[in-house]
Each structure stands twice: as structure tokens, then as C-alpha cells.
Amino acid sequence: MNTEQVLKQRFLDAIKKSFDPCPLIGPKWFKYEPNDSPPSFKFTGMSKLAKALGMRIDFVSQKVFDNLNFRGLPVESRITQSFVIWVTLKQPTGAPGAAGGATK
């Protein structure tokens, strides 16, 4: 499995772990952005997920984020102000543009 497939599965697992019953997840909610520097992934379905659950978007996004498993993946992650979960591939140490930062 490649990183994109692993992340998609882990997002699904996190949502299933966070909410029972689990609402349907749209496949277009998870997007790979290969032209970002460095490449990144984003999960944009928080508002629809929150609406389906009848919960606040900040609660839903934080709960999913807390249940995401990034073990073994070279990524950094964060929740944006618009409640998108953003996952960036780490650049190898010493690579041009490599920068430190908090990781989950």
C-alpha cells in the first residue's frame, strides 16, 4: 500500500472509532495535493461530517484528529482554521526547504 492508501484507510478508521454509528464518508473528501511543496493530503469533509452527525465542526474535527494514527508515516499534521485536517509529507533531513516543526 502506498502512503495515500494508508492515510485514506487510517482516516476511515479514525472516523469509525470516533463516531458510532459512523456516517458515510465521501471519497472526494480526501485529496492528495502532489504539487504542494512538500506534497500533502487534506481531509475536507468535516463540515459535512459534522452536519450528518448534528455536532459542532470543531468537536468533530478534533475528535477525528485525536483518533488518527500516523505511526510509521513520515508526516506532520494539523487542523486548519477552516477545520480541514492537513497532512504534509516530511522532507528528508537536509533536503532543500526542509524545516522543523511540531508533529503528531
N, C-alpha and C positions, 0 to 999 in steps of 0.2 A: 504494500500500500504506500502511496506517496503522501507527502505532508498534507496536501489538500484533502485527500480522502480521510486521513486520520483525524484531521480537525473537524470535518463535517460530522463524522461519527461521534467525536467527543462532544460537539455542540448538541447533537441529538441526545446523547446520554445525559448531559448536564440538564437539559430541559426536562427529560423524563424523570430524572432524580429530583428536580426542583418542584414539579407540579404533578399531582395525581388527582384526576385523570389529566393526561397530557394532551393539549390541543394539537391539531395538525400543524406541521411546520412546512412552510413553502420552500421549495428547493432554490428559488431565486433569492432568498433572504441571505444566503451565504455566498459572498462574492470574493473571488480571487482578483487581486489588482497587481498583475505582473509588472506593470510599468511604473509603479511606485518605486521609490528608491529609499530603502530596500523594499523588495516585494512584500505585500501584505494581504491579509484576508480581513473581511469585515462581515459581521452579522448585523443586518439592518432591520430585522423583523421584530424588534422589541415593542414598538407601538402596537402592531397588530396582535402580537402575543399578549400584551397587557390588556388590550381591548377584549380579546377572546376569553381571558381569564377574569375580567372585571376587576382588575387590580391596577394600582399605580405603576407607571412605567419605571420609575426609579427603583421601586421594590423588586419588580420583575427582573430588570437588567442586573441588579446587584446579586440577586439570588442565583441567576444563571451563571454569572461571572464567578461567584464563590464556589459553584459546583463544577466548573471547568477543570479538566485535568490536562495540564501541559507537560507532565513528566516525560522526559526523553525527547522533547521537541525543542529545537533552538529558536525560541520565540520570546518576544516581550508582548505584554497585553495590557489593555486599559479600556475604560469605558469613557466615551467622549461626552461632551456636554449635551449632545443630542441623543444620548443613550444608545449609541452604536458600539458594539464590542469590537475593538480593533486589535488585530493580532499581527505583529510585524516579525518577519524573519530576521533573526540576528545575523549581522555580517560577521565573518570570521575575524578574530582579533588581528589587528594590523592591516585590515583591508581599508582601502581609501574610503573615507566617510564614516568609518566605524566609530560609534560613540557609546559611552557607558550610559546606564540608566537603570531605573528600578525594573525588576522583572517579577512576574508572578510565578 
